[in-house]
Amino acid sequence: MSETLIVNARLVNEGREFDGDLRIRDGRIAEIGSGLSAREGATVVDAAGRRLLPGMIDDQVHFREPGLEYKADMATESAAAVAGGLTSFMDMPNTTPPTLDAAALQDKYDRAAGRVWGNYGFYMGASNDNLAAVQAIDPLATPGLKVFMGASTGNMLVDNPETLDAIFRDAPVPIITHCEDTPTINANLTRYQAQYGEDIPVACHPDIRSREACIKSTRLALELARRHDTRLHVLHISTADELALFEQGPLVRADGSRKRITAETCVHFLRFDRGDYAKLGNLIKCNPAIKDASDREALVRALAEDRIDVLATDHAPHTLEEKSRPYAQAPSGLPLVQYALLAALELVHEGHLSNAQVVQKFAHAAAQLFDVRERGYLREGYAADLVLVEDAPLTVRREDVLSKCGWSPFEGMTFHSRIASTWVNGVQVWDGTRLLGTPQGRRLEFSR
């Protein structure tokens, strides 16, 4: 039996921080305690007081495979993820072709096997004409159903009212929504084109992809979910205005019941605001748009107050050549997985969140929300997906970026923490400077 003993760690788990040791045996957490002794042949890691966290579960990534491998693929992006302490991910369906039926979903699982550094799940997507496939979803095959209720690529914008109603009525898995109102966005774009022609400044992006567009679409999603008692998760909340629409309080209540409607925000909405367009331009162009400093501050408070339940990345890489195009032609999205946990931990250093709150939003919550089996916690018997965090400065450099696109919006920033080690299924895959061994990722399982 393979065994690793991590000693002298500061464990962060389920609302607590405590000193202790953790034993890994055959890919599982075998024992948590203090004064644990190493058995013959075991690998011993002295954490020297550094924090040991459950690996992050990212409920929203775009790893671009199949169809867009020139800018990203499952292998490269999952490598960047484990380097950042992200040990499991859930990938979106707007690939080429889109993931709109069981065959396309299985194709993605087949592609991931043996190539992916972290554990993986893939969403099914909804369209105006795949209702039968939605109704036939196997709840054990996917974390959820992604519904684009705003502008999207290809055939994935669901704007037929009857179809939307039927999807919310019949979906056998949680519905995950991108909420922006397309007619509002198109009207805003037309107005700015009349003013600027083809030279629209990127600083206008949050006014084109406006807060009104977000609010209108989010209200519609919540109305449909309440009508049908749908399990709804609204992705990447970007405005202070939307927060009042969501219930404040823990995701799992004291009586064991869970919220039926939940909200997520993303790390870039917590680190950037409108003032950063002047320096970063299209590099921080994303949908929904990064908005005002007051929105950023409200989102941070909403995480602390349990109005927002999940923190994720919406990792969506594009090449620098694509990002250098004029505003209207530059695609939206940022590569984020490698530095997302460090960016979140800055909120701890700044006094906005505790380490336990970051772990709740980045690890426990996705496991709770999607019924992920035996991951997302430091618990005996659970998969040993772990990240060791050291409080030592790290400055982001382009040459260290592992994502295939080769850049990061955080370049030049110095974080107060760094990832010292990452384990996936009990195997160390990152030692603080480089990848180790071979990909260890496994398909996520759901207890439903």
C-alpha positions as MATLAB code, in Angstrom:
seq = 'MSETLIVNARLVNEGREFDGDLRIRDGRIAEIGSGLSAREGATVVDAAGRRLLPGMIDDQVHFREPGLEYKADMATESAAAVAGGLTSFMDMPNTTPPTLDAAALQDKYDRAAGRVWGNYGFYMGASNDNLAAVQAIDPLATPGLKVFMGASTGNMLVDNPETLDAIFRDAPVPIITHCEDTPTINANLTRYQAQYGEDIPVACHPDIRSREACIKSTRLALELARRHDTRLHVLHISTADELALFEQGPLVRADGSRKRITAETCVHFLRFDRGDYAKLGNLIKCNPAIKDASDREALVRALAEDRIDVLATDHAPHTLEEKSRPYAQAPSGLPLVQYALLAALELVHEGHLSNAQVVQKFAHAAAQLFDVRERGYLREGYAADLVLVEDAPLTVRREDVLSKCGWSPFEGMTFHSRIASTWVNGVQVWDGTRLLGTPQGRRLEFSR';
ca = [
       0.000    0.000    0.000;
       1.299    3.485   -0.887;
       1.282    5.875    2.049;
       2.096    9.527    2.649;
       2.052   11.192    6.055;
       1.731   14.979    6.188;
       2.781   16.227    9.640;
       2.770   19.590   11.417;
       0.043   21.034    9.182;
      -2.516   23.742    9.877;
      -5.667   22.033    8.552;
      -8.549   24.171    7.306;
     -11.838   22.326    6.985;
     -15.562   22.695    7.725;
     -15.309   26.041    9.464;
     -12.266   25.192   11.578;
      -8.507   25.689   11.568;
      -6.493   23.271   13.697;
      -3.006   21.823   13.938;
      -2.629   18.195   13.016;
      -1.362   15.434   10.774;
      -3.004   13.667    7.850;
      -2.289   10.204    6.530;
      -2.896    9.291    2.871;
      -3.205    5.627    1.965;
      -4.036    4.309   -1.498;
      -5.441    7.616   -2.696;
      -7.689    8.232    0.315;
      -7.448   10.185    3.535;
      -6.884    7.320    5.942;
      -6.436    9.218    9.205;
      -6.514   12.743   10.609;
      -5.066   13.341   14.048;
      -2.092   14.609   16.009;
       1.197   12.880   16.684;
       0.639   10.346   13.921;
       3.640    8.096   13.341;
       5.015    7.099    9.964;
       4.853    3.485    8.972;
       7.682    1.693    7.257;
       8.099    2.827    3.668;
       5.811    5.849    4.023;
       6.672    9.219    2.503;
       6.734   11.899    5.201;
       6.012   15.546    4.349;
       6.699   18.136    7.046;
       4.175   20.930    6.450;
       6.045   23.115    8.970;
       2.869   24.921    9.975;
       1.677   25.638    6.469;
      -2.053   25.427    5.734;
      -3.460   22.198    4.325;
      -6.731   22.661    2.446;
      -9.039   20.394    0.487;
      -8.357   20.861   -3.212;
     -10.494   23.458   -4.945;
     -13.503   22.286   -6.961;
     -14.132   24.757   -9.781;
     -17.723   24.572  -10.978;
     -17.129   26.668  -14.093;
     -14.304   26.289  -16.622;
     -13.999   26.415  -20.395;
     -11.138   24.106  -21.357;
     -12.051   24.506  -25.069;
     -11.925   20.844  -26.098;
     -13.196   19.680  -28.517;
     -12.845   22.124  -31.369;
     -10.698   24.974  -30.038;
      -7.539   23.143  -29.016;
      -5.321   25.780  -30.611;
      -6.007   27.997  -27.584;
      -6.543   25.406  -24.803;
      -7.176   21.732  -24.164;
      -8.032   19.498  -21.236;
      -4.420   18.481  -20.599;
      -2.850   21.939  -20.599;
      -5.569   23.676  -18.632;
      -5.853   20.937  -16.001;
      -2.071   21.172  -15.563;
      -2.419   24.899  -14.872;
      -5.280   24.091  -12.509;
      -3.403   21.667  -10.264;
      -0.491   24.115  -10.156;
      -3.001   26.501   -8.629;
      -4.466   24.051   -6.100;
      -7.545   23.321   -8.205;
      -8.010   19.541   -8.113;
     -11.468   19.088   -9.685;
     -13.312   20.971  -12.402;
     -16.640   21.081  -14.195;
     -16.320   22.034  -17.842;
     -18.862   23.964  -19.882;
     -20.646   22.643  -23.001;
     -20.057   25.513  -25.472;
     -17.362   23.649  -27.382;
     -17.239   22.785  -31.094;
     -19.463   20.862  -31.476;
     -21.482   21.821  -28.401;
     -22.314   19.189  -25.787;
     -26.011   18.834  -26.542;
     -26.610   15.083  -26.272;
     -25.397   11.996  -24.448;
     -22.972   11.032  -27.233;
     -21.210   14.398  -27.156;
     -21.034   14.213  -23.364;
     -19.477   10.741  -23.474;
     -16.975   11.939  -26.078;
     -15.643   14.502  -23.611;
     -15.273   11.897  -20.868;
     -13.432    9.640  -23.320;
     -11.088   12.490  -24.262;
     -10.307   13.227  -20.607;
      -9.411    9.691  -19.538;
      -5.689    9.384  -18.835;
      -4.876   12.930  -19.972;
      -6.270   15.183  -17.283;
      -4.346   16.254  -14.179;
      -7.442   16.956  -12.031;
     -10.790   15.255  -11.551;
     -13.404   16.101  -14.154;
     -17.084   16.482  -14.821;
     -18.760   17.828  -17.940;
     -22.027   19.736  -18.214;
     -24.730   18.963  -20.713;
     -25.923   22.022  -22.624;
     -29.402   23.208  -23.523;
     -30.529   24.678  -26.834;
     -33.820   25.679  -28.407;
     -34.165   22.233  -29.963;
     -32.690   19.537  -27.701;
     -35.459   19.242  -25.099;
     -35.734   15.465  -25.578;
     -32.020   15.061  -24.816;
     -32.411   17.259  -21.728;
     -35.309   15.179  -20.455;
     -33.251   12.001  -20.980;
     -30.186   13.142  -18.991;
     -28.723   10.523  -16.662;
     -28.294   12.392  -13.342;
     -25.111   10.413  -12.627;
     -23.499   11.444  -15.928;
     -23.207   15.199  -15.471;
     -23.023   17.769  -12.672;
     -25.794   19.803  -14.283;
     -27.441   21.389  -17.298;
     -26.009   24.662  -18.611;
     -28.554   27.133  -19.974;
     -27.329   30.278  -21.709;
     -30.052   32.837  -21.054;
     -27.909   35.482  -22.698;
     -25.665   35.877  -25.722;
     -23.729   32.734  -26.557;
     -21.990   30.988  -29.398;
     -23.613   28.721  -31.951;
     -26.904   27.106  -31.062;
     -26.686   27.492  -27.293;
     -28.717   30.648  -26.679;
     -32.066   29.470  -25.307;
     -34.486   32.299  -26.004;
     -37.686   30.419  -26.823;
     -40.055   31.022  -23.858;
     -41.862   27.689  -24.204;
     -38.568   25.793  -24.392;
     -37.160   27.623  -21.376;
     -40.253   26.804  -19.352;
     -40.081   23.141  -20.307;
     -36.363   22.943  -19.460;
     -36.952   24.382  -15.985;
     -39.904   22.034  -15.554;
     -38.236   18.815  -16.710;
     -34.462   19.011  -16.104;
     -33.438   16.009  -13.955;
     -30.225   17.732  -12.752;
     -29.425   21.210  -11.383;
     -29.771   24.000  -13.930;
     -26.758   26.286  -14.272;
     -27.450   29.626  -15.945;
     -25.565   32.407  -17.658;
     -27.919   35.352  -17.168;
     -27.686   38.347  -19.511;
     -30.562   39.682  -21.598;
     -29.594   39.654  -25.274;
     -32.035   42.319  -26.570;
     -30.747   44.744  -23.929;
     -27.134   44.047  -24.902;
     -27.875   44.423  -28.616;
     -29.630   47.751  -28.077;
     -26.682   49.031  -26.034;
     -24.209   47.874  -28.679;
     -26.148   49.612  -31.445;
     -26.070   52.853  -29.472;
     -22.302   52.688  -28.917;
     -21.668   51.743  -32.557;
     -23.577   54.851  -33.592;
     -21.312   56.918  -31.354;
     -17.928   55.264  -32.001;
     -18.297   53.232  -35.188;
     -15.852   50.310  -35.088;
     -13.603   52.006  -32.518;
     -15.621   51.362  -29.368;
     -13.377   51.767  -26.289;
     -13.185   48.602  -24.190;
     -14.076   50.743  -21.175;
     -17.622   50.763  -22.585;
     -17.912   46.989  -22.148;
     -19.671   47.155  -18.739;
     -22.169   49.608  -20.232;
     -22.852   47.404  -23.251;
     -23.040   44.190  -21.199;
     -24.897   46.271  -18.661;
     -26.160   45.643  -15.158;
     -29.700   46.026  -16.510;
     -29.062   43.105  -18.880;
     -27.882   40.983  -15.954;
     -30.738   41.892  -13.639;
     -33.475   41.306  -16.230;
     -32.196   37.846  -17.147;
     -31.513   36.806  -13.544;
     -35.055   37.782  -12.533;
     -36.432   35.607  -15.346;
     -34.338   32.612  -14.265;
     -35.471   32.962  -10.656;
     -39.111   33.319  -11.726;
     -38.925   30.088  -13.739;
     -37.135   28.241  -10.947;
     -39.712   29.262   -8.365;
     -42.572   28.342  -10.677;
     -41.263   24.802  -11.101;
     -39.283   24.407   -7.830;
     -36.180   23.908   -9.953;
     -32.734   23.460   -8.448;
     -31.093   26.588   -9.934;
     -27.510   27.863   -9.723;
     -26.844   31.318  -11.227;
     -23.289   31.725  -12.440;
     -20.841   34.644  -12.287;
     -22.875   37.310  -10.494;
     -21.193   40.609  -11.372;
     -23.421   43.335   -9.935;
     -24.430   44.570   -6.501;
     -27.973   44.977   -7.830;
     -28.564   41.232   -8.257;
     -27.570   40.316   -4.701;
     -30.910   41.181   -3.113;
     -32.541   38.524   -5.303;
     -30.758   35.732   -3.420;
     -31.329   34.269    0.025;
     -28.774   35.055    2.705;
     -27.599   32.139    4.818;
     -25.601   28.911    4.608;
     -25.955   26.657    1.594;
     -26.788   23.756    3.898;
     -29.076   24.801    6.737;
     -28.995   23.548   10.315;
     -31.843   21.104    9.590;
     -29.899   19.572    6.692;
     -31.982   21.163    3.948;
     -30.284   23.071    1.135;
     -31.047   26.239   -0.730;
     -32.941   25.573   -3.958;
     -31.582   28.712   -5.639;
     -27.900   29.547   -5.276;
     -25.433   32.086   -6.629;
     -21.802   32.075   -7.721;
     -19.276   34.799   -8.368;
     -15.781   34.606   -9.833;
     -12.323   35.684   -8.730;
     -11.887   38.332  -11.427;
     -14.958   40.215  -10.200;
     -13.267   40.406   -6.790;
      -9.843   41.624   -8.008;
     -10.656   43.952  -10.929;
     -13.087   46.787  -11.600;
     -13.887   49.435  -14.220;
     -10.683   51.342  -13.492;
      -8.573   48.401  -14.708;
      -9.755   48.609  -18.330;
      -7.366   51.532  -18.888;
      -4.357   49.272  -18.230;
      -5.567   45.805  -19.194;
      -8.076   46.546  -21.968;
      -9.405   43.457  -23.736;
      -7.394   41.196  -21.409;
     -10.174   41.622  -18.844;
     -13.022   41.679  -21.357;
     -15.404   38.943  -20.232;
     -19.114   38.147  -20.113;
     -20.690   39.277  -17.881;
     -18.503   42.337  -17.756;
     -16.307   43.433  -14.877;
     -18.143   46.464  -13.540;
     -17.654   49.140  -10.870;
     -15.558   49.184   -7.709;
     -18.792   49.374   -5.721;
     -19.914   46.107   -7.326;
     -16.597   44.457   -6.468;
     -16.888   45.555   -2.848;
     -20.506   44.358   -2.619;
     -19.599   40.944   -4.031;
     -16.874   40.488   -1.434;
     -19.350   41.340    1.330;
     -21.914   38.964   -0.169;
     -19.426   36.089    0.027;
     -18.735   36.852    3.680;
     -22.465   37.102    4.429;
     -23.376   33.836    2.649;
     -25.537   35.542    0.065;
     -23.176   34.217   -2.617;
     -22.596   30.505   -2.136;
     -19.799   29.544   -4.535;
     -16.561   31.082   -5.767;
     -15.272   29.900   -9.151;
     -13.115   31.015  -12.077;
     -15.026   30.935  -15.381;
     -11.582   30.151  -16.811;
     -11.928   30.975  -20.514;
      -8.597   31.310  -22.355;
      -7.978   33.054  -25.671;
      -4.727   33.756  -27.468;
      -2.998   37.107  -27.114;
      -3.481   37.629  -30.856;
      -7.235   37.291  -30.417;
      -7.236   39.614  -27.422;
      -5.246   42.252  -29.346;
      -8.027   42.760  -31.887;
     -10.349   45.786  -31.726;
     -12.978   45.654  -29.014;
     -15.841   44.334  -31.157;
     -13.708   41.499  -32.581;
     -11.843   40.545  -29.381;
     -13.366   37.481  -27.674;
     -14.467   37.533  -24.039;
     -12.817   35.465  -21.345;
      -9.748   35.228  -19.097;
      -7.355   32.399  -18.156;
      -7.633   32.126  -14.365;
      -7.239   28.633  -12.886;
      -3.523   28.808  -12.040;
      -3.799   31.842   -9.761;
      -7.450   31.777   -8.688;
      -6.928   30.309   -5.227;
      -4.087   32.739   -4.538;
      -6.312   35.623   -5.647;
      -9.034   34.409   -3.276;
      -6.580   34.113   -0.400;
      -5.713   37.778   -0.873;
      -9.156   38.438    0.606;
      -7.923   36.705    3.761;
      -4.761   38.805    3.895;
      -6.917   41.904    3.409;
      -9.229   40.934    6.275;
     -12.389   40.351    4.225;
     -12.692   36.567    4.612;
     -11.270   33.824    6.809;
      -9.350   30.838    5.461;
     -12.334   28.681    6.410;
     -14.671   30.873    4.378;
     -12.447   30.591    1.300;
     -12.434   26.806    1.692;
     -16.219   26.776    2.028;
     -16.752   28.825   -1.131;
     -14.029   27.176   -3.212;
     -14.230   23.520   -2.112;
     -17.094   22.490    0.175;
     -19.845   24.439   -1.604;
     -19.436   22.861   -5.040;
     -19.320   19.415   -3.436;
     -22.553   20.189   -1.563;
     -24.322   21.843   -4.455;
     -23.577   19.134   -7.043;
     -23.592   16.108   -4.693;
     -19.966   15.338   -5.513;
     -19.091   11.983   -4.020;
     -16.352   11.938   -1.356;
     -14.430   15.005   -2.445;
     -14.135   18.610   -1.335;
     -13.355   17.982    2.355;
     -10.589   16.832    4.676;
     -12.465   13.765    5.922;
     -11.290   10.243    6.641;
     -12.321    7.990    3.772;
     -12.530   10.819    1.266;
     -10.321   11.139   -1.810;
      -6.995   12.753   -0.940;
      -7.280   15.882   -3.084;
      -5.164   18.334   -1.102;
      -3.324   21.616   -1.429;
      -0.570   22.915    0.831;
      -0.432   26.717    0.971;
       2.594   28.707    2.088;
       2.485   32.343    3.155;
       5.365   33.544    1.002;
       5.161   36.133   -1.776;
       4.700   35.069   -5.378;
       4.868   37.466   -8.314;
       3.027   36.288  -11.419;
       5.304   36.080  -14.466;
       4.273   35.271  -18.007;
       6.968   32.603  -18.326;
       5.401   30.649  -15.450;
       1.905   30.444  -16.971;
       0.979   26.841  -17.839;
      -2.242   27.570  -19.753;
      -1.755   27.068  -23.475;
      -2.670   30.702  -24.218;
       0.506   31.737  -22.376;
      -0.632   34.800  -20.407;
      -2.450   35.823  -17.251;
      -4.410   38.959  -16.280;
      -2.521   38.815  -12.966;
       0.933   39.307  -14.535;
       3.081   41.590  -12.398;
       0.879   41.196   -9.320;
       2.455   39.857   -6.135;
       0.308   37.565   -4.022;
       0.978   36.968   -0.334;
       0.637   33.176   -0.689;
       1.861   30.458   -3.012;
       0.903   26.836   -3.693;
       3.581   24.634   -2.118;
       2.145   21.236   -3.120;
      -0.928   19.678   -4.686;
      -2.112   16.083   -4.377;
      -4.755   14.522   -6.623;
      -6.162   11.157   -5.551;
      -3.320   10.854   -3.069;
      -0.499   11.467   -5.549;
       1.611   14.621   -5.442;
       1.345   16.307   -8.841;
       2.811   19.755   -8.043;
       5.773   20.565   -5.809;
       5.548   24.342   -5.847;
       7.617   24.830   -8.994;
       6.820   22.001  -11.409;
       4.426   19.226  -12.336;
       5.294   15.748  -11.067;
       4.625   12.350  -12.594;
       1.631   11.747  -14.814;
      -2.012   12.920  -14.825;
      -4.013   11.450  -11.935;
      -7.486   12.884  -12.630;
     -10.582   10.719  -12.396;
     -14.178   11.176  -13.426;
     -16.256   12.872  -10.747;
     -19.029   10.777   -9.229;
     -22.303   12.158   -7.913;
     -24.317   10.835   -4.963;
     -27.859   11.341   -6.262;
];
